[in-house]
Amino acid sequence: MATIVKADVLVSWNFKHIVNLDKIRGYNGINYQLGHNMIEIRTPKEIINYENTNP
């Protein structure tokens, strides 16, 4: 779904099925074969910038 709606990033804690290097390569390989853009798949820790949050 994230590919179809052209999301910039998919964020998940699901390390077994989504945020997994082999799976990400597979997802993007299929995206490439079908002419879609690659998708960034990251964990929340990689996205949240704690330095800019107010206490």
mmCIF file as Biopython writes it, N, C-alpha, C and O atoms, coordinates in Angstrom:
data_model
#
loop_
_atom_site.group_PDB
_atom_site.id
_atom_site.type_symbol
_atom_site.label_atom_id
_atom_site.label_alt_id
_atom_site.label_comp_id
_atom_site.label_asym_id
_atom_site.label_entity_id
_atom_site.label_seq_id
_atom_site.pdbx_PDB_ins_code
_atom_site.Cartn_x
_atom_site.Cartn_y
_atom_site.Cartn_z
_atom_site.occupancy
_atom_site.B_iso_or_equiv
_atom_site.auth_seq_id
_atom_site.auth_asym_id
_atom_site.pdbx_PDB_model_num
ATOM 1   N N  . MET A ? 1  ? 0.823  -1.185  0.000   1.0 0.0 1  A 1 
ATOM 2   C CA . MET A ? 1  ? 0.000  0.000   0.000   1.0 0.0 1  A 1 
ATOM 3   C C  . MET A ? 1  ? 0.870  1.253   0.000   1.0 0.0 1  A 1 
ATOM 4   O O  . MET A ? 1  ? 0.570  2.222   -0.698  1.0 0.0 1  A 1 
ATOM 5   N N  . ALA A ? 2  ? 1.955  1.232   0.788   1.0 0.0 2  A 1 
ATOM 6   C CA . ALA A ? 2  ? 2.845  2.393   0.860   1.0 0.0 2  A 1 
ATOM 7   C C  . ALA A ? 2  ? 3.440  2.715   -0.517  1.0 0.0 2  A 1 
ATOM 8   O O  . ALA A ? 2  ? 3.613  3.883   -0.867  1.0 0.0 2  A 1 
ATOM 9   N N  . THR A ? 3  ? 3.747  1.687   -1.283  1.0 0.0 3  A 1 
ATOM 10  C CA . THR A ? 3  ? 4.286  1.906   -2.631  1.0 0.0 3  A 1 
ATOM 11  C C  . THR A ? 3  ? 3.241  2.536   -3.538  1.0 0.0 3  A 1 
ATOM 12  O O  . THR A ? 3  ? 3.543  3.479   -4.270  1.0 0.0 3  A 1 
ATOM 13  N N  . ILE A ? 4  ? 2.032  2.032   -3.495  1.0 0.0 4  A 1 
ATOM 14  C CA . ILE A ? 4  ? 0.968  2.522   -4.377  1.0 0.0 4  A 1 
ATOM 15  C C  . ILE A ? 4  ? 0.636  3.984   -4.107  1.0 0.0 4  A 1 
ATOM 16  O O  . ILE A ? 4  ? 0.399  4.751   -5.040  1.0 0.0 4  A 1 
ATOM 17  N N  . VAL A ? 5  ? 0.618  4.375   -2.824  1.0 0.0 5  A 1 
ATOM 18  C CA . VAL A ? 5  ? 0.294  5.768   -2.492  1.0 0.0 5  A 1 
ATOM 19  C C  . VAL A ? 5  ? 1.530  6.663   -2.523  1.0 0.0 5  A 1 
ATOM 20  O O  . VAL A ? 5  ? 1.457  7.847   -2.193  1.0 0.0 5  A 1 
ATOM 21  N N  . LYS A ? 6  ? 2.678  6.082   -2.927  1.0 0.0 6  A 1 
ATOM 22  C CA . LYS A ? 6  ? 3.941  6.805   -3.084  1.0 0.0 6  A 1 
ATOM 23  C C  . LYS A ? 6  ? 4.405  7.470   -1.788  1.0 0.0 6  A 1 
ATOM 24  O O  . LYS A ? 6  ? 4.828  8.626   -1.783  1.0 0.0 6  A 1 
ATOM 25  N N  . ALA A ? 7  ? 4.315  6.715   -0.688  1.0 0.0 7  A 1 
ATOM 26  C CA . ALA A ? 7  ? 4.803  7.208   0.597   1.0 0.0 7  A 1 
ATOM 27  C C  . ALA A ? 7  ? 6.319  7.398   0.520   1.0 0.0 7  A 1 
ATOM 28  O O  . ALA A ? 7  ? 7.014  6.633   -0.149  1.0 0.0 7  A 1 
ATOM 29  N N  . ASP A ? 8  ? 6.818  8.415   1.204   1.0 0.0 8  A 1 
ATOM 30  C CA . ASP A ? 8  ? 8.262  8.645   1.236   1.0 0.0 8  A 1 
ATOM 31  C C  . ASP A ? 8  ? 8.962  7.595   2.086   1.0 0.0 8  A 1 
ATOM 32  O O  . ASP A ? 8  ? 10.028 7.094   1.728   1.0 0.0 8  A 1 
ATOM 33  N N  . VAL A ? 9  ? 8.345  7.269   3.220   1.0 0.0 9  A 1 
ATOM 34  C CA . VAL A ? 9  ? 8.952  6.345   4.173   1.0 0.0 9  A 1 
ATOM 35  C C  . VAL A ? 9  ? 7.867  5.494   4.825   1.0 0.0 9  A 1 
ATOM 36  O O  . VAL A ? 9  ? 6.774  5.979   5.119   1.0 0.0 9  A 1 
ATOM 37  N N  . LEU A ? 10 ? 8.181  4.231   5.045   1.0 0.0 10 A 1 
ATOM 38  C CA . LEU A ? 10 ? 7.327  3.345   5.830   1.0 0.0 10 A 1 
ATOM 39  C C  . LEU A ? 10 ? 8.058  3.109   7.146   1.0 0.0 10 A 1 
ATOM 40  O O  . LEU A ? 10 ? 9.199  2.647   7.146   1.0 0.0 10 A 1 
ATOM 41  N N  . VAL A ? 11 ? 7.408  3.425   8.270   1.0 0.0 11 A 1 
ATOM 42  C CA . VAL A ? 11 ? 8.026  3.295   9.589   1.0 0.0 11 A 1 
ATOM 43  C C  . VAL A ? 11 ? 7.339  2.167   10.344  1.0 0.0 11 A 1 
ATOM 44  O O  . VAL A ? 11 ? 6.112  2.108   10.424  1.0 0.0 11 A 1 
ATOM 45  N N  . SER A ? 12 ? 8.161  1.264   10.900  1.0 0.0 12 A 1 
ATOM 46  C CA . SER A ? 12 ? 7.595  0.112   11.597  1.0 0.0 12 A 1 
ATOM 47  C C  . SER A ? 12 ? 8.569  -0.419  12.637  1.0 0.0 12 A 1 
ATOM 48  O O  . SER A ? 12 ? 9.785  -0.283  12.498  1.0 0.0 12 A 1 
ATOM 49  N N  . TRP A ? 13 ? 8.007  -1.035  13.698  1.0 0.0 13 A 1 
ATOM 50  C CA . TRP A ? 13 ? 8.795  -1.777  14.680  1.0 0.0 13 A 1 
ATOM 51  C C  . TRP A ? 13 ? 8.842  -3.256  14.319  1.0 0.0 13 A 1 
ATOM 52  O O  . TRP A ? 13 ? 9.496  -4.027  15.022  1.0 0.0 13 A 1 
ATOM 53  N N  . ASN A ? 14 ? 8.181  -3.675  13.260  1.0 0.0 14 A 1 
ATOM 54  C CA . ASN A ? 14 ? 8.092  -5.085  12.913  1.0 0.0 14 A 1 
ATOM 55  C C  . ASN A ? 14 ? 9.380  -5.554  12.221  1.0 0.0 14 A 1 
ATOM 56  O O  . ASN A ? 14 ? 9.485  -5.532  10.995  1.0 0.0 14 A 1 
ATOM 57  N N  . PHE A ? 15 ? 10.354 -5.979  13.035  1.0 0.0 15 A 1 
ATOM 58  C CA . PHE A ? 15 ? 11.656 -6.380  12.507  1.0 0.0 15 A 1 
ATOM 59  C C  . PHE A ? 15 ? 11.619 -7.726  11.791  1.0 0.0 15 A 1 
ATOM 60  O O  . PHE A ? 15 ? 12.469 -7.993  10.942  1.0 0.0 15 A 1 
ATOM 61  N N  . LYS A ? 16 ? 10.672 -8.556  12.113  1.0 0.0 16 A 1 
ATOM 62  C CA . LYS A ? 16 ? 10.608 -9.883  11.501  1.0 0.0 16 A 1 
ATOM 63  C C  . LYS A ? 16 ? 10.083 -9.825  10.060  1.0 0.0 16 A 1 
ATOM 64  O O  . LYS A ? 16 ? 10.607 -10.507 9.179   1.0 0.0 16 A 1 
ATOM 65  N N  . HIS A ? 17 ? 9.057  -9.019  9.827   1.0 0.0 17 A 1 
ATOM 66  C CA . HIS A ? 17 ? 8.394  -9.046  8.525   1.0 0.0 17 A 1 
ATOM 67  C C  . HIS A ? 17 ? 8.568  -7.787  7.676   1.0 0.0 17 A 1 
ATOM 68  O O  . HIS A ? 17 ? 8.342  -7.838  6.467   1.0 0.0 17 A 1 
ATOM 69  N N  . ILE A ? 18 ? 8.960  -6.668  8.269   1.0 0.0 18 A 1 
ATOM 70  C CA . ILE A ? 18 ? 9.015  -5.433  7.484   1.0 0.0 18 A 1 
ATOM 71  C C  . ILE A ? 18 ? 10.402 -4.795  7.521   1.0 0.0 18 A 1 
ATOM 72  O O  . ILE A ? 18 ? 11.039 -4.639  6.479   1.0 0.0 18 A 1 
ATOM 73  N N  . VAL A ? 19 ? 10.873 -4.425  8.710   1.0 0.0 19 A 1 
ATOM 74  C CA . VAL A ? 19 ? 12.168 -3.745  8.829   1.0 0.0 19 A 1 
ATOM 75  C C  . VAL A ? 19 ? 13.253 -4.819  8.939   1.0 0.0 19 A 1 
ATOM 76  O O  . VAL A ? 19 ? 13.829 -5.051  10.002  1.0 0.0 19 A 1 
ATOM 77  N N  . ASN A ? 20 ? 13.503 -5.452  7.817   1.0 0.0 20 A 1 
ATOM 78  C CA . ASN A ? 20 ? 14.426 -6.572  7.729   1.0 0.0 20 A 1 
ATOM 79  C C  . ASN A ? 20 ? 15.143 -6.421  6.393   1.0 0.0 20 A 1 
ATOM 80  O O  . ASN A ? 20 ? 14.492 -6.363  5.350   1.0 0.0 20 A 1 
ATOM 81  N N  . LEU A ? 21 ? 16.471 -6.356  6.406   1.0 0.0 21 A 1 
ATOM 82  C CA . LEU A ? 21 ? 17.225 -6.031  5.198   1.0 0.0 21 A 1 
ATOM 83  C C  . LEU A ? 21 ? 16.874 -6.932  4.016   1.0 0.0 21 A 1 
ATOM 84  O O  . LEU A ? 21 ? 16.691 -6.441  2.901   1.0 0.0 21 A 1 
ATOM 85  N N  . ASP A ? 22 ? 16.778 -8.224  4.241   1.0 0.0 22 A 1 
ATOM 86  C CA . ASP A ? 22 ? 16.431 -9.127  3.140   1.0 0.0 22 A 1 
ATOM 87  C C  . ASP A ? 22 ? 15.031 -8.833  2.599   1.0 0.0 22 A 1 
ATOM 88  O O  . ASP A ? 22 ? 14.817 -8.850  1.387   1.0 0.0 22 A 1 
ATOM 89  N N  . LYS A ? 23 ? 14.083 -8.566  3.494   1.0 0.0 23 A 1 
ATOM 90  C CA . LYS A ? 23 ? 12.713 -8.258  3.067   1.0 0.0 23 A 1 
ATOM 91  C C  . LYS A ? 23 ? 12.677 -6.935  2.311   1.0 0.0 23 A 1 
ATOM 92  O O  . LYS A ? 23 ? 12.010 -6.826  1.282   1.0 0.0 23 A 1 
ATOM 93  N N  . ILE A ? 24 ? 13.395 -5.923  2.816   1.0 0.0 24 A 1 
ATOM 94  C CA . ILE A ? 24 ? 13.416 -4.607  2.156   1.0 0.0 24 A 1 
ATOM 95  C C  . ILE A ? 24 ? 13.963 -4.744  0.742   1.0 0.0 24 A 1 
ATOM 96  O O  . ILE A ? 24 ? 13.421 -4.157  -0.195  1.0 0.0 24 A 1 
ATOM 97  N N  . ARG A ? 25 ? 15.021 -5.507  0.587   1.0 0.0 25 A 1 
ATOM 98  C CA . ARG A ? 25 ? 15.576 -5.737  -0.763  1.0 0.0 25 A 1 
ATOM 99  C C  . ARG A ? 25 ? 14.548 -6.416  -1.655  1.0 0.0 25 A 1 
ATOM 100 O O  . ARG A ? 25 ? 14.430 -6.085  -2.835  1.0 0.0 25 A 1 
ATOM 101 N N  . GLY A ? 26 ? 13.807 -7.359  -1.099  1.0 0.0 26 A 1 
ATOM 102 C CA . GLY A ? 26 ? 12.760 -8.038  -1.867  1.0 0.0 26 A 1 
ATOM 103 C C  . GLY A ? 26 ? 11.646 -7.103  -2.280  1.0 0.0 26 A 1 
ATOM 104 O O  . GLY A ? 26 ? 11.214 -7.107  -3.433  1.0 0.0 26 A 1 
ATOM 105 N N  . TYR A ? 27 ? 11.175 -6.292  -1.325  1.0 0.0 27 A 1 
ATOM 106 C CA . TYR A ? 27 ? 10.110 -5.331  -1.642  1.0 0.0 27 A 1 
ATOM 107 C C  . TYR A ? 27 ? 10.557 -4.386  -2.750  1.0 0.0 27 A 1 
ATOM 108 O O  . TYR A ? 27 ? 9.822  -4.146  -3.708  1.0 0.0 27 A 1 
ATOM 109 N N  . ASN A ? 28 ? 11.767 -3.854  -2.610  1.0 0.0 28 A 1 
ATOM 110 C CA . ASN A ? 28 ? 12.246 -2.898  -3.602  1.0 0.0 28 A 1 
ATOM 111 C C  . ASN A ? 28 ? 12.589 -3.558  -4.932  1.0 0.0 28 A 1 
ATOM 112 O O  . ASN A ? 28 ? 12.505 -2.919  -5.981  1.0 0.0 28 A 1 
ATOM 113 N N  . GLY A ? 29 ? 12.973 -4.828  -4.896  1.0 0.0 29 A 1 
ATOM 114 C CA . GLY A ? 29 ? 13.193 -5.555  -6.143  1.0 0.0 29 A 1 
ATOM 115 C C  . GLY A ? 29 ? 11.898 -5.697  -6.932  1.0 0.0 29 A 1 
ATOM 116 O O  . GLY A ? 29 ? 11.880 -5.523  -8.150  1.0 0.0 29 A 1 
ATOM 117 N N  . ILE A ? 30 ? 10.830 -6.010  -6.237  1.0 0.0 30 A 1 
ATOM 118 C CA . ILE A ? 30 ? 9.520  -6.113  -6.889  1.0 0.0 30 A 1 
ATOM 119 C C  . ILE A ? 30 ? 9.068  -4.736  -7.365  1.0 0.0 30 A 1 
ATOM 120 O O  . ILE A ? 30 ? 8.552  -4.603  -8.475  1.0 0.0 30 A 1 
ATOM 121 N N  . ASN A ? 31 ? 9.256  -3.716  -6.538  1.0 0.0 31 A 1 
ATOM 122 C CA . ASN A ? 31 ? 8.900  -2.354  -6.957  1.0 0.0 31 A 1 
ATOM 123 C C  . ASN A ? 31 ? 9.629  -1.990  -8.248  1.0 0.0 31 A 1 
ATOM 124 O O  . ASN A ? 31 ? 9.031  -1.436  -9.170  1.0 0.0 31 A 1 
ATOM 125 N N  . TYR A ? 32 ? 10.912 -2.300  -8.309  1.0 0.0 32 A 1 
ATOM 126 C CA . TYR A ? 32 ? 11.706 -1.998  -9.500  1.0 0.0 32 A 1 
ATOM 127 C C  . TYR A ? 32 ? 11.167 -2.742  -10.724 1.0 0.0 32 A 1 
ATOM 128 O O  . TYR A ? 32 ? 11.009 -2.150  -11.791 1.0 0.0 32 A 1 
ATOM 129 N N  . GLN A ? 33 ? 10.889 -4.024  -10.570 1.0 0.0 33 A 1 
ATOM 130 C CA . GLN A ? 33 ? 10.380 -4.830  -11.681 1.0 0.0 33 A 1 
ATOM 131 C C  . GLN A ? 33 ? 9.052  -4.307  -12.209 1.0 0.0 33 A 1 
ATOM 132 O O  . GLN A ? 33 ? 8.769  -4.391  -13.404 1.0 0.0 33 A 1 
ATOM 133 N N  . LEU A ? 34 ? 8.237  -3.765  -11.300 1.0 0.0 34 A 1 
ATOM 134 C CA . LEU A ? 34 ? 6.920  -3.269  -11.690 1.0 0.0 34 A 1 
ATOM 135 C C  . LEU A ? 34 ? 6.918  -1.789  -12.066 1.0 0.0 34 A 1 
ATOM 136 O O  . LEU A ? 34 ? 5.867  -1.225  -12.370 1.0 0.0 34 A 1 
ATOM 137 N N  . GLY A ? 35 ? 8.099  -1.161  -12.047 1.0 0.0 35 A 1 
ATOM 138 C CA . GLY A ? 35 ? 8.198  0.232   -12.452 1.0 0.0 35 A 1 
ATOM 139 C C  . GLY A ? 35 ? 7.831  1.238   -11.373 1.0 0.0 35 A 1 
ATOM 140 O O  . GLY A ? 35 ? 7.586  2.407   -11.671 1.0 0.0 35 A 1 
ATOM 141 N N  . HIS A ? 36 ? 7.792  0.796   -10.124 1.0 0.0 36 A 1 
ATOM 142 C CA . HIS A ? 36 ? 7.487  1.702   -9.015  1.0 0.0 36 A 1 
ATOM 143 C C  . HIS A ? 36 ? 8.771  2.245   -8.414  1.0 0.0 36 A 1 
ATOM 144 O O  . HIS A ? 36 ? 9.853  1.709   -8.653  1.0 0.0 36 A 1 
ATOM 145 N N  . ASN A ? 37 ? 8.649  3.311   -7.632  1.0 0.0 37 A 1 
ATOM 146 C CA . ASN A ? 37 ? 9.787  3.865   -6.910  1.0 0.0 37 A 1 
ATOM 147 C C  . ASN A ? 37 ? 10.183 2.936   -5.772  1.0 0.0 37 A 1 
ATOM 148 O O  . ASN A ? 37 ? 9.378  2.148   -5.277  1.0 0.0 37 A 1 
ATOM 149 N N  . MET A ? 38 ? 11.444 3.049   -5.370  1.0 0.0 38 A 1 
ATOM 150 C CA . MET A ? 38 ? 11.920 2.336   -4.189  1.0 0.0 38 A 1 
ATOM 151 C C  . MET A ? 38 ? 11.286 2.998   -2.970  1.0 0.0 38 A 1 
ATOM 152 O O  . MET A ? 38 ? 10.917 4.171   -3.015  1.0 0.0 38 A 1 
ATOM 153 N N  . ILE A ? 39 ? 11.161 2.245   -1.884  1.0 0.0 39 A 1 
ATOM 154 C CA . ILE A ? 39 ? 10.585 2.798   -0.672  1.0 0.0 39 A 1 
ATOM 155 C C  . ILE A ? 39 ? 11.588 2.670   0.469   1.0 0.0 39 A 1 
ATOM 156 O O  . ILE A ? 39 ? 12.240 1.638   0.626   1.0 0.0 39 A 1 
ATOM 157 N N  . GLU A ? 40 ? 11.701 3.717   1.253   1.0 0.0 40 A 1 
ATOM 158 C CA . GLU A ? 40 ? 12.531 3.697   2.448   1.0 0.0 40 A 1 
ATOM 159 C C  . GLU A ? 40 ? 11.727 3.018   3.553   1.0 0.0 40 A 1 
ATOM 160 O O  . GLU A ? 40 ? 10.578 3.386   3.798   1.0 0.0 40 A 1 
ATOM 161 N N  . ILE A ? 41 ? 12.311 2.048   4.209   1.0 0.0 41 A 1 
ATOM 162 C CA . ILE A ? 41 ? 11.657 1.361   5.324   1.0 0.0 41 A 1 
ATOM 163 C C  . ILE A ? 41 ? 12.579 1.497   6.525   1.0 0.0 41 A 1 
ATOM 164 O O  . ILE A ? 41 ? 13.714 1.022   6.504   1.0 0.0 41 A 1 
ATOM 165 N N  . ARG A ? 42 ? 12.086 2.147   7.569   1.0 0.0 42 A 1 
ATOM 166 C CA . ARG A ? 42 ? 12.903 2.504   8.730   1.0 0.0 42 A 1 
ATOM 167 C C  . ARG A ? 42 ? 12.186 2.202   10.039  1.0 0.0 42 A 1 
ATOM 168 O O  . ARG A ? 42 ? 10.983 1.942   10.065  1.0 0.0 42 A 1 
ATOM 169 N N  . THR A ? 43 ? 12.954 2.242   11.122  1.0 0.0 43 A 1 
ATOM 170 C CA . THR A ? 43 ? 12.385 2.121   12.457  1.0 0.0 43 A 1 
ATOM 171 C C  . THR A ? 43 ? 12.077 3.525   12.977  1.0 0.0 43 A 1 
ATOM 172 O O  . THR A ? 43 ? 12.651 4.499   12.490  1.0 0.0 43 A 1 
ATOM 173 N N  . PRO A ? 44 ? 11.192 3.642   13.947  1.0 0.0 44 A 1 
ATOM 174 C CA . PRO A ? 44 ? 10.928 4.955   14.539  1.0 0.0 44 A 1 
ATOM 175 C C  . PRO A ? 44 ? 12.192 5.622   15.085  1.0 0.0 44 A 1 
ATOM 176 O O  . PRO A ? 44 ? 12.328 6.843   15.001  1.0 0.0 44 A 1 
ATOM 177 N N  . LYS A ? 45 ? 13.119 4.837   15.642  1.0 0.0 45 A 1 
ATOM 178 C CA . LYS A ? 45 ? 14.368 5.407   16.166  1.0 0.0 45 A 1 
ATOM 179 C C  . LYS A ? 45 ? 15.170 6.107   15.083  1.0 0.0 45 A 1 
ATOM 180 O O  . LYS A ? 45 ? 15.878 7.075   15.364  1.0 0.0 45 A 1 
ATOM 181 N N  . GLU A ? 46 ? 15.069 5.633   13.852  1.0 0.0 46 A 1 
ATOM 182 C CA . GLU A ? 46 ? 15.800 6.245   12.743  1.0 0.0 46 A 1 
ATOM 183 C C  . GLU A ? 46 ? 15.132 7.531   12.259  1.0 0.0 46 A 1 
ATOM 184 O O  . GLU A ? 46 ? 15.775 8.341   11.592  1.0 0.0 46 A 1 
ATOM 185 N N  . ILE A ? 47 ? 13.880 7.729   12.575  1.0 0.0 47 A 1 
ATOM 186 C CA . ILE A ? 47 ? 13.117 8.861   12.065  1.0 0.0 47 A 1 
ATOM 187 C C  . ILE A ? 47 ? 13.018 10.005  13.069  1.0 0.0 47 A 1 
ATOM 188 O O  . ILE A ? 47 ? 13.115 11.174  12.697  1.0 0.0 47 A 1 
ATOM 189 N N  . ILE A ? 48 ? 12.824 9.665   14.334  1.0 0.0 48 A 1 
ATOM 190 C CA . ILE A ? 48 ? 12.600 10.693  15.357  1.0 0.0 48 A 1 
ATOM 191 C C  . ILE A ? 48 ? 13.907 11.394  15.679  1.0 0.0 48 A 1 
ATOM 192 O O  . ILE A ? 48 ? 14.927 10.757  15.939  1.0 0.0 48 A 1 
ATOM 193 N N  . ASN A ? 49 ? 13.855 12.723  15.655  1.0 0.0 49 A 1 
ATOM 194 C CA . ASN A ? 49 ? 15.002 13.547  16.003  1.0 0.0 49 A 1 
ATOM 195 C C  . ASN A ? 49 ? 14.795 14.057  17.419  1.0 0.0 49 A 1 
ATOM 196 O O  . ASN A ? 49 ? 14.081 15.037  17.627  1.0 0.0 49 A 1 
ATOM 197 N N  . TYR A ? 50 ? 15.411 13.404  18.391  1.0 0.0 50 A 1 
ATOM 198 C CA . TYR A ? 50 ? 15.207 13.739  19.785  1.0 0.0 50 A 1 
ATOM 199 C C  . TYR A ? 50 ? 15.805 15.091  20.169  1.0 0.0 50 A 1 
ATOM 200 O O  . TYR A ? 50 ? 15.377 15.680  21.162  1.0 0.0 50 A 1 
ATOM 201 N N  . GLU A ? 51 ? 16.768 15.596  19.422  1.0 0.0 51 A 1 
ATOM 202 C CA . GLU A ? 51 ? 17.409 16.866  19.741  1.0 0.0 51 A 1 
ATOM 203 C C  . GLU A ? 51 ? 16.462 18.051  19.562  1.0 0.0 51 A 1 
ATOM 204 O O  . GLU A ? 51 ? 16.642 19.084  20.207  1.0 0.0 51 A 1 
ATOM 205 N N  . ASN A ? 52 ? 15.468 17.918  18.707  1.0 0.0 52 A 1 
ATOM 206 C CA . ASN A ? 52 ? 14.569 19.028  18.427  1.0 0.0 52 A 1 
ATOM 207 C C  . ASN A ? 52 ? 13.247 18.950  19.186  1.0 0.0 52 A 1 
ATOM 208 O O  . ASN A ? 52 ? 12.344 19.741  18.917  1.0 0.0 52 A 1 
ATOM 209 N N  . THR A ? 53 ? 13.114 18.025  20.119  1.0 0.0 53 A 1 
ATOM 210 C CA . THR A ? 53 ? 11.874 17.930  20.892  1.0 0.0 53 A 1 
ATOM 211 C C  . THR A ? 53 ? 11.972 18.793  22.134  1.0 0.0 53 A 1 
ATOM 212 O O  . THR A ? 53 ? 13.035 18.899  22.746  1.0 0.0 53 A 1 
ATOM 213 N N  . ASN A ? 54 ? 10.866 19.407  22.501  1.0 0.0 54 A 1 
ATOM 214 C CA . ASN A ? 54 ? 10.835 20.252  23.698  1.0 0.0 54 A 1 
ATOM 215 C C  . ASN A ? 54 ? 10.501 19.395  24.905  1.0 0.0 54 A 1 
ATOM 216 O O  . ASN A ? 54 ? 9.658  18.503  24.820  1.0 0.0 54 A 1 
ATOM 217 N N  . PRO A ? 55 ? 11.169 19.664  26.055  1.0 0.0 55 A 1 
ATOM 218 C CA . PRO A ? 55 ? 10.878 18.862  27.261  1.0 0.0 55 A 1 
ATOM 219 C C  . PRO A ? 55 ? 9.507  19.137  27.829  1.0 0.0 55 A 1 
ATOM 220 O O  . PRO A ? 55 ? 9.125  18.541  28.836  1.0 0.0 55 A 1 
#
